[in-house]
Amino acid sequence: MIVNVRVGRVVVLMLCTFCSLALARDLGQNEALRLREQGIILPLEQLLQSALQRHPGAKLLEVELEEHDDIYIYEVELLTLSGVVREIKLNASNGELLKDKVDD
């Protein structure tokens, strides 16, 4: 009985840890402006230019600023000339490319 309770607690703790790691927080326009003014994140225009250079002629579909474990990430969705939707993730603080994949 005691072993089952301990195992159950461990499983619950592991699930809570996993779920908190998987969650991202979307940031609003006011918070993004504050972070930009403080020099914490780069200008969106600069990062959009970087994303669009990866797929010339692509159209911008959506941009979101998210926070994952104290790292600010721009998630950019583009529609390429061939009709494929690409998901690009860029570190908003330094412009580093984190991901460029076909969006599911």
C-alpha positions as CSV (number, residue, x, y, z in Angstrom):
1,M,0.0,0.0,0.0
2,I,2.8,2.5,1.0
3,V,4.7,1.6,-2.2
4,N,1.7,2.2,-4.4
5,V,1.1,5.7,-2.8
6,R,4.8,6.6,-3.4
7,V,4.7,5.4,-7.0
8,G,1.5,7.4,-7.5
9,R,3.1,10.5,-6.1
10,V,6.2,10.1,-8.3
11,V,4.0,9.6,-11.4
12,V,2.0,12.8,-10.5
13,L,5.2,14.8,-10.0
14,M,6.6,13.5,-13.3
15,L,3.4,14.5,-15.2
16,C,3.4,17.9,-13.6
17,T,7.0,18.5,-14.5
18,F,6.5,17.3,-18.1
19,C,3.4,19.4,-18.6
20,S,5.0,22.5,-17.3
21,L,7.9,22.0,-19.6
22,A,5.6,21.6,-22.6
23,L,3.6,24.8,-21.9
24,A,4.5,28.0,-23.6
25,R,3.2,31.4,-22.7
26,D,1.9,33.6,-25.5
27,L,2.9,37.3,-25.0
28,G,0.6,40.2,-25.8
29,Q,1.5,43.3,-27.8
30,N,2.1,45.5,-24.8
31,E,4.5,43.0,-23.2
32,A,6.3,42.6,-26.6
33,L,6.7,46.3,-26.8
34,R,8.1,46.5,-23.3
35,L,10.6,43.8,-24.0
36,R,11.7,45.5,-27.2
37,E,12.1,48.9,-25.5
38,Q,14.2,47.2,-22.8
39,G,16.4,45.7,-25.5
40,I,15.5,42.1,-24.4
41,I,14.2,41.1,-27.8
42,L,15.2,42.2,-31.3
43,P,12.8,44.1,-33.6
44,L,10.2,41.9,-35.2
45,E,11.0,43.4,-38.6
46,Q,14.6,42.2,-38.4
47,L,13.5,38.6,-37.5
48,L,10.8,38.5,-40.2
49,Q,13.4,39.5,-42.8
50,S,15.5,36.6,-41.7
51,A,12.6,34.2,-41.9
52,L,11.5,35.4,-45.3
53,Q,15.0,35.1,-46.7
54,R,15.0,31.4,-45.9
55,H,11.9,31.0,-48.2
56,P,12.0,33.7,-51.0
57,G,8.6,34.7,-52.2
58,A,6.8,33.2,-49.2
59,K,3.8,35.0,-47.7
60,L,3.5,35.7,-44.0
61,L,0.6,33.9,-42.4
62,E,1.1,34.4,-38.6
63,V,3.6,35.5,-36.0
64,E,3.5,34.8,-32.3
65,L,5.8,35.8,-29.5
66,E,6.1,33.1,-26.9
67,E,8.1,32.4,-23.7
68,H,9.5,29.0,-23.1
69,D,11.5,28.6,-19.9
70,D,12.6,32.3,-19.9
71,I,13.5,32.2,-23.6
72,Y,11.6,34.4,-25.9
73,I,10.7,32.8,-29.2
74,Y,9.1,34.2,-32.4
75,E,7.0,31.5,-34.1
76,V,6.5,32.5,-37.7
77,E,4.3,30.7,-40.2
78,L,4.9,31.2,-43.9
79,L,3.2,30.0,-47.0
80,T,5.8,29.1,-49.6
81,L,5.5,29.6,-53.4
82,S,4.9,25.9,-53.6
83,G,1.9,26.1,-51.3
84,V,3.7,24.5,-48.3
85,V,3.2,26.0,-44.8
86,R,6.5,26.3,-42.9
87,E,6.9,26.9,-39.2
88,I,10.0,28.8,-38.3
89,K,11.1,29.4,-34.7
90,L,13.6,32.1,-34.0
91,N,15.2,33.1,-30.7
92,A,13.7,36.6,-30.2
93,S,16.8,37.8,-28.2
94,N,19.5,37.0,-30.7
95,G,17.8,35.8,-33.9
96,E,19.2,32.3,-33.8
97,L,17.2,29.8,-35.9
98,L,15.7,27.2,-33.6
99,K,13.4,25.4,-36.1
100,D,12.4,25.4,-39.7
101,K,9.9,22.6,-40.6
102,V,6.8,21.9,-42.5
103,D,3.9,22.8,-40.3
104,D,1.7,19.8,-39.5
